[in-house]
């Protein structure tokens, strides 16, 4: 009977840990989603990555 009690106690510990980890994972995923939403989007530019403007005394 002692073995059954030990197994039951361990199962309860694992169930608690499972719930805690699921909550932590949900929090991490929500924060990542917030960061994606908050991340600035670079303005569109030419494919070269350079924006048109004055350089070396002339407009490029």
Long-range contacts (C-beta under 8 A, 24 or more apart in sequence): none
